[in-house]
Amino acid sequence: MEEDFSDSVPCSSLAVDSVLRMSSAGVIWGSCFGPFDAKRQGLSGGVRASFIVKTVGRCGFACGLFAAMFSFAHCGIQRYRRQKDWVNSFAAGAIAGAAFGAGTRNWKQVAEEETLKLFCAQSVCVSVCLSVFNWSKVIG
């Protein structure tokens, strides 16, 4: 007697969970990338340690911020449309990507490069989600 709890989980809980998970992923990425970048720049000693800590924090914050923007946009769109489908994720990704890209304050980059990246990333995410969804139907 398994019950599906996905409909009963509040959107705010999903948002907090995604922020924590993505922040953790950003910290891990920063922990891997920071020493590499510090070595490439030729840093050593305290300057190197400071650079690595700043890189870890910057990556963790950026990933968490993107997850927060995506989650809240997804929940808002889902509440507005009163539907649970891939369109919500696609639109939330577009909103979060545009907002995150707007933080660069380079509007040409936001309009051109971020849009291209967004559509490529969204198509991959939709493909993966649909294949997982179809695979779960095969298994279950």
C-alpha positions in Angstrom: 0.0 0.0 0.0 2.4 2.7 -1.2 1.1 6.2 -1.4 2.4 8.8 -3.8 3.4 11.8 -1.6 4.6 14.0 -4.5 1.3 15.8 -4.6 1.3 16.5 -0.9 4.8 18.0 -0.6 4.6 21.8 -0.4 6.5 23.8 -3.0 8.5 25.6 -0.3 9.9 22.3 0.9 11.0 21.4 -2.6 12.6 24.8 -3.0 14.6 24.5 0.2 15.6 21.0 -0.7 16.8 22.0 -4.1 18.7 25.0 -2.8 20.5 22.9 -0.2 21.4 20.2 -2.8 22.6 22.6 -5.5 24.6 24.7 -2.9 26.3 21.5 -1.9 27.0 20.6 -5.5 28.4 24.1 -6.0 30.7 23.7 -2.9 31.9 20.4 -4.3 32.5 21.9 -7.7 34.3 24.9 -6.1 36.5 22.5 -4.0 37.5 20.7 -7.2 37.9 23.8 -9.4 39.5 26.2 -6.8 42.8 24.4 -6.4 43.1 23.8 -10.2 42.5 27.5 -10.9 44.8 28.6 -8.1 47.6 26.4 -9.5 47.0 27.7 -13.0 47.4 31.3 -11.7 50.5 30.3 -9.8 49.2 31.2 -6.4 50.8 29.8 -3.2 50.5 30.1 0.6 47.9 32.2 2.2 46.9 33.8 -1.1 46.2 30.4 -2.5 44.1 29.3 0.5 42.1 32.5 0.4 41.5 32.2 -3.3 40.3 28.6 -2.9 37.9 29.5 0.0 36.5 32.4 -2.1 36.0 30.1 -5.1 34.2 27.5 -3.0 31.9 30.1 -1.5 31.2 31.8 -4.8 30.4 28.5 -6.6 28.1 27.3 -3.7 26.3 30.6 -3.6 25.8 30.8 -7.3 24.4 27.3 -7.6 22.2 27.8 -4.6 20.9 31.1 -6.0 20.1 29.6 -9.4 18.3 26.7 -7.7 16.3 29.2 -5.6 15.3 31.2 -8.7 14.4 28.1 -10.6 12.4 26.5 -7.7 10.4 29.6 -6.9 9.7 30.3 -10.6 8.6 26.7 -11.1 6.3 26.8 -8.1 4.8 30.1 -9.1 4.2 29.0 -12.7 2.7 25.7 -11.5 0.4 27.5 -9.2 -0.6 30.0 -11.9 -1.2 27.4 -14.6 -2.7 24.7 -12.2 -0.9 22.0 -14.2 2.1 19.8 -13.5 4.0 19.3 -16.8 7.3 20.0 -18.5 6.2 23.5 -19.6 6.5 24.7 -16.0 10.1 23.5 -15.8 11.0 24.9 -19.2 9.5 28.3 -18.4 11.2 28.3 -14.9 14.5 27.5 -16.5 14.1 30.4 -19.0 13.2 32.8 -16.2 16.0 31.6 -13.9 18.6 31.7 -16.7 17.6 35.2 -17.8 17.6 36.5 -14.2 21.0 34.8 -13.6 22.4 36.1 -16.8 21.0 39.6 -16.1 23.3 39.6 -13.1 26.3 39.9 -15.5 25.0 43.3 -16.6 26.0 42.6 -20.1 22.7 42.7 -21.9 24.1 41.5 -25.2 25.4 38.4 -23.5 22.1 37.8 -21.8 20.2 38.1 -25.0 22.4 36.0 -27.2 24.6 33.6 -25.4 22.3 32.9 -22.4 19.4 32.2 -24.6 21.3 29.6 -26.6 22.7 28.0 -23.5 19.3 27.9 -21.9 17.6 26.2 -24.8 20.4 23.6 -25.1 20.3 22.9 -21.3 16.5 22.8 -21.3 16.4 20.3 -24.2 18.8 18.0 -22.4 16.8 18.3 -19.1 13.5 17.6 -20.8 15.0 14.6 -22.7 16.4 13.2 -19.5 13.2 13.8 -17.5 11.0 12.2 -20.2 13.3 9.2 -20.5 13.3 8.7 -16.7 9.5 9.1 -16.7 9.1 6.5 -19.5 11.6 4.2 -17.8 9.7 4.3 -14.6 6.5 3.3 -16.5 8.4 0.3 -17.9 9.7 -0.8 -14.5 6.5 -0.1 -12.5 
